[in-house]
Amino acid sequence: MIAIYTRQSVDKKDSLSIESQVDFCKREIFDQEYKVYTDKGYSGGNTNRPAFETMLSDIKAGLIEKVIVYKLDRISRSILDFARIIETFKKHNVDFQSSTEKFDTSTPIGNAMLNITMVFAQLERETIQKRVKDNYYQRGKKGFYIGGRAPFGYIKVETKVEGLKTYTFDIDKQRVEYLMKIYDLYANTDMSLGQISNYLNENNVAAAEGGAWDSSKISRILRNPVYVKADGDIYLYYKNRGCIISNALEEFIGIYGCYLYGKRESNQRKYTNVKDHALSIALHEGLIDSKTFLFCQYKLDKNKQIKNVGKGKYSFLSGKVKCGYCNYSMSVYTSGEYKYFKCRGKTSYKNCEGHKRPIHVYEVEDVVEGLLFEKMNEIKNAKLKVSNIEDKEKNKINLQIIEIDEQIENLINQMAHSNEIVEDYINKKILNLDEQKKKFIDELKKVTLEVNKNEPIEKIIEYIEDWDNSSIEEKKKAAGYFINKVLVKDDEVVVDWKL
């Protein structure tokens, strides 16, 4: 069946009547069955027209083989809408013809004209997308709210920036304690994402979208920079991951949270690959200090439980003790009320001829406790401040990364005035610098992960000073802060210190 589609917005002297449109279209039909679909009083600015929608339904039902109109603009005045309609026609093997413009998709020239129309439609579509994207990024740069529901732990409140309406976030007093708990549990315990979600479900805490918690929801919260008090370390972290930073470094003052936005593949999780995404300082204040936030990022990046002194219930040195003969780990074994360290190189790999006697746990612990007290007094006498050692190390690495970035930028600028030979040399130099930068980034990650749950040195010293009343977990934190490993022989205990 042939479909004749006619449309007239309003009756005007210079407008062609519905009847005349039908007459023009009928000239293209030769003894074929046809049906007229008419929309009178409807604009061509959109496709929300009753007769037009009925015709589309008949097309999808396979009742129509060709659509004829008086002029192209009877279908739509929008090239973009017109292109979408033609795609629907092609999908259902329906030809299209304009009686006055001799536009007939069943002929080669008509199909060529269709392709030209589609090119312009694609251009219009991309122009619209770019305009929307540019506006989206401009709003983000100014800290404007960029859409979506308020993150867990915040509520959305209306505000004005530069006279324009937008939104920012205030603390959700009912949920913020659970938000802080999520970060605390992940940063300061051995709980996995699944165990944290179970904890929240058992305490009847509803997730942001409602319903139950799961690992992916916990991960999204831990990854979201909307919560961090963004400082220079956050700037460098995202810059090194390939983000486009909208704000200058001096705007990262350790108070406000961030918006991270950009296109990602449909199979990618949010926040996992942020290369070419944009990061902007938001209007709201962050909740999580950068040190805790970065620790969580590196822990998530590692994608497995970090080995630390949190494991083991028999000794505060679990995971630290190594055989002084073969350097294999020594594990704690129990026999009644007695606890021993045994070399895994001897019990599992059968290649260690080391210890000739049982190594009691209390023997090793007594020696290490005494050395810990000495180390504590040494640090107190030197008047070292909170996390000075760790911060100095991180700052040193960050400065080296910044220096490499500056060298790379200078080399790129030189390429504009170089010949092929010099360009080849510069490219090799840039690749070499980039490899060095990657090593420093890995080193920065390692330093951050070794902080042992972000305990400041004063807190660690408190655990040592009140050693007898400290829990095994607190003793593990103290040992982990100071000790790389403890080498044990039959008659000797040697501590390899971090500091």
N, C-alpha and C positions, 0 to 999 in steps of 0.2 A: 504494500500500500504506500502511496505517496502522501506526505504531509505537507500542506500549505500553511505556513505560519505568517500571520499578519498582526501588526501592532500599530496603534495610533495613540499618542499621548493625549492630545486634546484636538478638538475640531478647529481648524484654522482654514482661512481661505486658500493659503498656499500649500496646505498639507494634503497628501493623497489619501482619499477615503479608503476604508477597509474594502469596499466593493471593487474599487479600481485596483487595489493591490492584488486581490484574488484574481481579477481578470488577467493582469500581467503574468501571474504565476501559472495560470491554466494554459497559457500559450506554450509552456514547456512540457505539457503532458499530452501524450498521444494514446487515447483509448485505454487509459490506466485508471484503476480505482484510486480515489484520493479522499482526504478528509481535511477540512479547514479548521485550524486552531486560531482563535482570535482573542487578543487582549486589548481592550479599548479602555483608555484612560490610565494606562500604565507607562511609566518612564523606561527608557532603555538603559538607565544608569545602573540598574541591578537586574538580577534574574528572578526576583521574587514576584512572579506573575502566575496566576492560576492556570490559564490555558497552556502556557509554556511548560509548567511543571507536569500537566497532564500529558503533553506530547512526549516529554522525557520519560515518563512512566511507560508509555506505549512503545517507545524505542527500546527500553530495557526489557520489555516483554516480548520483543522480536516481531512487533506488528508493523513496523515501518522500515522501508528500505531506502527512502530518500526524503530529504527535507528541502523544500523550495521556498524562498522568500523574495520579496520585491527588491530589497536592498540589504546589504550586510548589516546596516545599523538597526534593522528590524529585530535582529537577534540580540544585539547588545551594542552599546556605545563604548564599552570598555574593551580594549584589546585583550587585556588579561582575562576577562570573563569569556570573551569570544574564543580565545585559545583553549580554555578549559572545556567549553561546550563542544568544540571540534574534536578534542581528545575523546570525549564521551561518544560522539558520533562514530569516530574511527574504531573505538573499542567494540561497538555493536554493529560494525560493517554497514553503516548508514552513510550514503553520499549526501553532499550538500551542494546547493546551487542558488546563485543569485540571478534572477531573471534579467535585470537591467545591466548588471556589471559583468555578465557572462562569466561568473565565477562558478566553476563546476568541478568538484573534486574527483569526478569520474573520468576527467580528461587530464592529460599530462600537464598542459599549461595551467589548468585550474589547480592541480595539485602543487605545482611550483609556486603559484600565488599563495597557496595555503602555507607553504613552508616559509615564505617571506613574512607572512603575517605572524607565524609562530616565532620567528627570530625577534621581531619587534616586541612580541608579548614577553619573551624571555628577558629582553633588555629592560622592559618596564618592570618585570618582577624583580630583577636583580637591583634595579635602581631603588625600588621601594624597600627591599631588604636592607640595602646599604644605608638608606636614610634612617630606618628603624634602628639598625645596629649602631650607627653613629650617635644617634640620640641616646640610646641605652648606655653606651660607653661614656658619653659626656655627663650623663646623670650620675653614673658611678664615680667618675673622677671628682665630682663635687661632694661625694658622700651621700648622695640621694639614695633613698630606698629603691631597690631595683626589683621589687616584686616578690611574691611568694608569701607563705605563712611565716609568722614570727618563729625564730628558732626556739627550741626547748630551753626554758629558763628565762625567756624574755617575753614581754608583751609589746604589741605594736601601739604606738601613740602618734597622733597627728602633730606635725610641726610645720614651720615655714622656713625656707632658705632662699635668700635673695628674692623674697616676695612670692615665691612659688610654694605651693602645697606639696608636702612629701610626708614621709613617716620616719620615725626613729624607734629605738627600743628602750623600754624601761625594764627593770628587774621584775620578774614574776616571783613574788615572795613565796608562793606555794610550791614552786618547782625548783627554784634556784639551788636549794640545799641538795637536791638529788643530782643536779647538773655538776655541782662541785664534788659530790661524792663519786660520780663517774670518773672524773679526772684523778681524784685522790686514789681510788681503788686501782686504776690502771697504772698510775705512776709509782705508787708506793707499796703495792703488794704484788704477789705472783698470780693474782686472779686473771683469767683469760677473758676475752670479750664475752664468750658464752656464759661464764660464771657470773660476770657482772650483770648480764641481762637476766639471768636466773634470780639473782639477788633482788633486782628491781621488781620482777614479776611476783616473787614471794612476798614482797612488801606492798603489793597492790598499787604500784606506781604506774600510771598510764603513760604510754609513749606519746610523743608529740602529736602524732597522727591518730592517737587513740589505739586501743588494742594492746597486744603484748610486745615486749621488747625482744629483740634478737641481736645477733652479733653485728649484722650490717648497720642497724640503727645506732648501736654504740660506736661503731667505727666512724660513721658519718659525723657524729657529734665530736669525737676526738679529733677529726681531721678539719673541722670547720673553723677557719680563722676569725669568724665573727666573734668568738669568745676570748681571743687573746688580747692582752694589753700590748699592742704592737710597738716594738722598739727596734733599734738597729739590728739586733740579731734576727728578728723576724724579717726585716727588709732583705738582709743577706740570704737568709734561708730560701725565700721565694725567688729572689733574683737568680740564685744559683740553680734553681730548678727550672729556669727558663720563663718565668713570669714577666709580664709587662707591668712595671710598677708605675702607677699613676701619680704618686706623690713623691716629693723630694725626700731624701734621707732624713733631713732635719725635722720633718713632720712626724716621724715615727718616735714619739716621745714617751711611749710606755703607758699610755692612758686609754686610747681608743681602740676598738675592735676593727676588723677589716671585712670588706666584701671581696669575695673571689668569684669571678664570673667569666664565662667563655663557653664556646661550643665544645662538646665532647661527643665521641662516637656512642651510638646507642648501646653498645655492649660494654662500655666503660663505666666503672663506678665513679660517682661524684668525688672529686678532690684527689683521685689517685694519680692522674696524669695532668699536671697543671701547666705544661709547656704551652706558651703563647696565650695563656689565660691572663686576665687583668686583675691586679690587686689594688684596691683603693682603701684609704682610711675612711671609716664610717663616722657617723655623728655620735653614736652611742659609746659608752665606756665599756671596756672589756672586763672580763671576770677572772681570767686565768693568766698568771704571770708567764712571761715568755720562756722562762727556764723549764717550767713544768710542761708547757705546750710543746716545746721542741723535743723534750725527752720522750713525750708520747709519740711524736711524729717519727722519730728514729726507731722507736720500739715497734711501731706499726710497720715501718719500712722493712724492718728485719724479718717480719712475717713469721716469727717463731718466738717462743718464750725466751726472754733474756736469761742467760745463766748468771746467777748472782747468789749472794749469801742467803737469800730467802729460803732456799731449799735445805732440807735436812733437819731432822728434829732432835738429833742426838748430840750435836756439837755446834757451837757458834763458828767453828772453823770448817764446817762441811763445804766442800767444793773448793777449798783453798789448799788443802794438804796434799803434797806431792812426795813421792818416794825420792829420797836423797841419792839413790843409786841409779835408778832408771828414769826418773822424772815422770813416771805414770801417776795418775791420781790414786789417792789412798781413800778407801771408803770405810765407813764405820760399821763394825759388826758387833753384835751383842752375844754374850754368853752368861745367862742368868742376870746378875746385877752388874756384871763387868762389861765395859765397852772398849773395843780395840780399833786401831787403824790398821787396815791390811792393804798391801800394795796390789793394785789390779794387774800390774805387769807380771806379778808372780802367780796370782790366782787365775787370771784369764788368759794371759798371753804366754805364760810359762817361759819367760826369757829373762827374769830377774832373779839373781841369786843373793839379793840384799839382806834383809833383816834376819838376824839370828835369834831374836827374842820377840815376845809380844810387845807391841807399842801401845801402851794404855793411853786412852783419850785424855785423861786428867793430866798425864805427864806433859803432853804437848801443850795443852791449854794453859797449864801453870806457867810454862816458859813464855808463851806468847802474851799472856796477861801482863807479866812483869815488863816485857819489852814495850807493850802498848802504853803502860803507865809512863815509861821513860820517854816515849815518843810524844805523849800528850804534854808532859812538862817541857819538853824541848820546844814544842810549838807555842805553848803559852808564854814561855820566856822570850821567844822571838816576837811576841805580840802580833801574830798573824791574825788578820781579820777574816770575817765571814767569806768563805769560798774564794779568797784571794788567789790561791794557787790555781784552782780550776779556771777562774775568770781570766787570769793572766794568760793561761795556756790558750783558752778560746780566743781571746783578743789577738794574741800573737798570730794564730792561724787565720783569723778574719782579715788581719792586715796583709798577710801574705796573699790571700785570695784577691783582695782589692788591688794590690800591687800588680798581680798578674793580669787582672781585667784592664788596668790602665796600659800595661805593655801591649796587650792585644789590640786595644783601641788605637794606640799610636801606630802600630804596624799596619793596621787596616787603612789608616789615613795616609801612610806612606805609599801604599799601593797605587793611589791615584796618580802618582808622579813617577812610576817605576816602569822599567822595560820588562820583558818576559822573563829574563834570567833572574832579575832582582825579585820579581813577583813569585817565582818558584821558591826562592830562598825564604821569602817572607812567609809564604804558605806553610813551609816546613817548620819555621820558627813558631808560627801560631799554633800548629798542631801539637808541637812539643810543650808549649805553654799550657794548652788546654789539658794535656795529660797531667801536667803538674797540678793544675787547678783541681782536677778530679781527685787526685791523691789527697790534697789538703781538705777537700770536702769530706772524704771518707774518714780522714783523721779527726775532723771536727765532730763527725757523727760518733766516732768511737769515744772521744773525750766526754761527750754529753751522756752517752750511755753508761759510762763508768762512774757517774756521779752518785750512784747507789741511792736512787729514789729521792734525790734533791735535798737530803738532810744537810743543813748548814753545819759548819765545823763546830760552832758553839754547842749545838745540840749533841753532836757526836761526843764532844768533850764531857758534856753532862752525863752521858751514858757511862763513860769510863770512870768519872769521878764517883758515880753512884753504882759501881759495877755489881756489887752483891745484890742490889735491889733491881737491877735492870733485867728485863726479860731476855730470853734467848734471841728473840727477833731484834731487840735493840743492840745486843752484843754483836750480832751478825752485821748490822749496819755499821757499827764502829770498826769491826775488823775489815769489812769491805771497803771502807773509806781509805784506810791506811795501807792495806796489805794486797800485794799481787798474788803471792803464794807463800806457802810455808814448806820448806824442804826438810824432811825428817830422815835421819840415819839412826843407827842403834844408840849412838852416844852423842848425837848433835842435833839441834833444832836451829835452822837458819831462816830468818824472815826476809823475804824480798819485798821491800817497801815501795809503795807508789810515790811517796814524797821524799 
